[in-house]
Amino acid sequence: MKEAKDVLRIVGVVLLGLFVLVVGVPLVLTAAGVALGIIGILFKLAVIVIKLAVVVAIGYLVLVGIRAMLR
């Protein structure tokens, strides 16, 4: 009877490991995908903000140049 309990314990641990692999790994990969998606969105947003800052800076320099020429 003791061997049967040991076998059932081993089978239980193996089934628990399979459950973790089948359920846990996709959840972790999904979470990683979401995190990478958020990082990607933040990166794209940062690029857009930098482009906007460059456009504003160029516009400011043009206006200052025109103002200097009119004086």
Secondary structure, 3 states (H helix, E strand, C coil): CHHHHHHHHHHHHHHHHHHHHHHHHHHHHHHHHHHHHHHHHHHHHHHHHHHHHHHHHHHHHHHHHHHHHHC
